Amino acid sequence: MTERNGKALAVARSYFDAMAGGDVDKIVSISAADIVCNSPRGELNGSAAFRGFHDGFSRMIRKLTLLAAFGDDAEAVIVYDADTHPVAHAIVAEHLTVESGKIASTRVIYDATPFAAYAATVQPQ
């Protein structure tokens, strides 16, 4: 997957722009109803769970910077620097599959250790 164009890459770029802008409604609108998301937090199934994942993530974001994006008509990979309130400059990679113009699945890869360390210091409200 070395192409720099294609339908899946276009969807991935829209997804990244929506994340960077905190537009969770846009993220959900370009995702399949039965989306599957795998991340260090576990597997999420369906658009409601995916919305919850992004609602939480959007509240943590200070800035996202796209580092790389590659894809074709069926799948894409985006790599970005996530500057968040709990962790500065976490590098994240996502592998997305796209079917019928919607994100069918995403595999989110990042080091969860610093996020867990931060969470351990926060008192429950």
Secondary structure, 3 states (H helix, E strand, C coil): CCCECCHHHHHHHHHHHHHHCCCHHHHHHCEEEEEEEEECCEEEECHHHHHHHHHHHHHHEEEEEEEEEEECCCEEEEEEEEEECCCCCEEEEEEEEEECCEEEEEEEECCCHHHHHHHHHCCCC
